[in-house]
Amino acid sequence: MKIKVDKSGLGQSKWYEYVVRFAFGGTVTALAGIIAKRFGPEVGGLFLAFPAILPAAATLIEKHQKQKKERAGMQGVVRGRKAAGIDAAGASMGCIGLIAFALIVWRELPQHGMAVVLGGATLAWLLTAVLVWEFREKLWRSWAHRASVAHRLRTSVRP
């Protein structure tokens, strides 16, 4: 699978769906700020790691995939759930990258300027997320190959 940008999804969303994503993300961010002010930055930081947009995005992805299948006269529930699950898998890989980002900011910000640290942390996030994705792809191909070989061996043996 190649990583690519697909702009066709932009036309599928209605304006109010973008508002829902923005409002949900803004609310979570504001709550994290309130918690940080009340209980300190360590506790507030835990809530900044909450996936502010993922829940709203997952519901919209599920809805759009389901509608797409239903327009073709098929059941779309399973397809919608799978699409949302795949999106969540990608988000989890991005979260692993976020760990690298957070560690670099935590360790380097006291000694270096904000722009340099955030630039380096962003690069670390991108590299980590892409490497995790590549590792998953290679692992998946390896498992698929082994399953294919095992299937051929089972079907070629005759009693």
C-alpha positions as CSV (number, residue, x, y, z in Angstrom):
1,M,0.0,0.0,0.0
2,K,1.3,3.4,-0.9
3,I,0.7,6.5,1.2
4,K,-1.2,9.1,-0.9
5,V,-3.3,12.1,-0.5
6,D,-6.9,11.7,-1.6
7,K,-8.7,15.0,-1.9
8,S,-12.0,13.4,-3.0
9,G,-13.0,12.9,0.7
10,L,-13.1,16.7,1.1
11,G,-16.2,16.9,-1.0
12,Q,-18.0,14.1,1.0
13,S,-18.2,16.1,4.2
14,K,-20.8,18.7,4.9
15,W,-19.9,22.0,6.4
16,Y,-21.5,21.1,9.7
17,E,-19.4,18.0,10.0
18,Y,-16.3,20.2,10.0
19,V,-17.9,22.3,12.7
20,V,-18.5,19.2,14.8
21,R,-14.8,18.2,14.5
22,F,-13.7,21.7,15.3
23,A,-16.0,22.1,18.3
24,F,-15.1,18.7,19.7
25,G,-11.4,19.3,19.3
26,G,-11.7,22.8,20.8
27,T,-13.7,21.6,23.7
28,V,-11.2,18.8,24.6
29,T,-8.3,21.3,24.3
30,A,-10.1,23.9,26.5
31,L,-10.9,21.2,29.1
32,A,-7.2,20.1,29.1
33,G,-6.2,23.8,29.7
34,I,-8.7,24.1,32.6
35,I,-7.4,20.9,34.1
36,A,-3.8,22.0,33.7
37,K,-4.6,25.3,35.4
38,R,-6.3,23.6,38.3
39,F,-4.1,20.5,38.8
40,G,-0.8,21.5,37.1
41,P,0.8,20.9,33.7
42,E,1.7,17.3,34.4
43,V,-2.0,16.3,34.8
44,G,-3.1,18.7,32.1
45,G,-0.6,17.1,29.7
46,L,-2.3,13.7,30.2
47,F,-5.5,15.2,28.8
48,L,-3.7,16.9,25.9
49,A,-2.9,13.4,24.6
50,F,-6.7,12.7,24.3
51,P,-7.5,12.1,20.6
52,A,-9.5,15.3,20.2
53,I,-10.6,14.8,16.6
54,L,-10.5,11.0,16.2
55,P,-13.9,10.2,17.8
56,A,-15.7,12.7,15.6
57,A,-13.7,11.6,12.5
58,A,-14.3,7.9,13.1
59,T,-18.1,8.5,13.3
60,L,-18.0,10.5,10.1
61,I,-15.9,8.0,8.2
62,E,-18.2,5.2,9.3
63,K,-21.2,7.2,8.2
64,H,-19.8,8.1,4.8
65,Q,-18.6,4.6,4.0
66,K,-22.0,3.2,5.0
67,Q,-23.8,5.7,2.8
68,K,-21.5,5.0,-0.1
69,K,-22.3,1.3,0.0
70,E,-26.0,1.9,0.5
71,R,-26.1,4.1,-2.6
72,A,-24.7,1.1,-4.5
73,G,-27.6,-1.0,-3.1
74,M,-25.5,-3.0,-0.6
75,Q,-25.2,-3.1,3.2
76,G,-22.5,-0.7,4.4
77,V,-22.4,-1.3,8.1
78,V,-19.4,-3.6,8.1
79,R,-17.5,-1.5,5.5
80,G,-18.1,1.6,7.6
81,R,-16.8,0.0,10.8
82,K,-13.7,-1.4,9.0
83,A,-12.9,2.0,7.5
84,A,-13.2,3.7,10.9
85,G,-11.0,0.9,12.4
86,I,-8.4,1.4,9.7
87,D,-8.4,5.1,10.4
88,A,-7.9,4.4,14.1
89,A,-5.0,2.1,13.4
90,G,-3.3,4.9,11.5
91,A,-4.0,7.2,14.4
92,S,-2.4,4.8,16.8
93,M,0.7,4.8,14.6
94,G,0.7,8.6,14.8
95,C,0.4,8.3,18.6
96,I,3.6,6.3,18.7
97,G,5.2,9.2,16.9
98,L,3.6,11.6,19.4
99,I,5.5,9.8,22.1
100,A,8.8,10.7,20.3
101,F,7.5,14.3,19.9
102,A,6.6,14.6,23.6
103,L,9.9,13.1,24.8
104,I,12.0,15.5,22.7
105,V,10.0,18.6,23.8
106,W,10.2,17.5,27.4
107,R,13.9,16.8,27.3
108,E,15.1,19.6,25.0
109,L,12.9,22.6,25.6
110,P,14.6,23.7,28.8
111,Q,17.9,24.0,27.0
112,H,17.0,25.2,23.5
113,G,14.6,27.6,21.7
114,M,11.0,26.8,21.1
115,A,11.2,26.9,17.2
116,V,14.2,24.5,17.1
117,V,12.8,22.0,19.5
118,L,9.3,22.0,17.9
119,G,10.8,21.6,14.5
120,G,13.0,18.7,15.6
121,A,10.2,17.1,17.5
122,T,7.8,17.4,14.5
123,L,10.4,15.7,12.3
124,A,10.9,13.0,15.0
125,W,7.1,12.5,15.1
126,L,6.9,12.1,11.3
127,L,9.9,9.8,11.0
128,T,8.7,7.6,13.9
129,A,5.1,7.4,12.6
130,V,6.3,6.5,9.1
131,L,8.8,3.9,10.4
132,V,6.0,2.3,12.5
133,W,3.8,2.2,9.5
134,E,6.6,0.6,7.4
135,F,7.3,-2.0,10.1
136,R,3.6,-2.9,10.2
137,E,3.5,-3.2,6.4
138,K,6.5,-5.5,6.3
139,L,5.1,-7.6,9.2
140,W,1.7,-7.8,7.5
141,R,3.3,-8.9,4.2
142,S,5.3,-11.5,6.1
143,W,2.2,-12.9,7.8
144,A,0.2,-12.9,4.5
145,H,3.0,-14.7,2.8
146,R,3.2,-17.4,5.5
147,A,-0.5,-17.9,5.4
148,S,-0.4,-18.2,1.6
149,V,2.4,-20.8,1.8
150,A,0.6,-22.7,4.5
151,H,-2.7,-22.7,2.5
152,R,-0.9,-24.0,-0.6
153,L,0.8,-26.8,1.4
154,R,-2.6,-27.8,3.0
155,T,-4.4,-27.9,-0.4
156,S,-1.6,-29.7,-2.3
157,V,-1.4,-32.6,0.2
158,R,-3.9,-35.3,-0.9
159,P,-5.0,-38.1,1.4
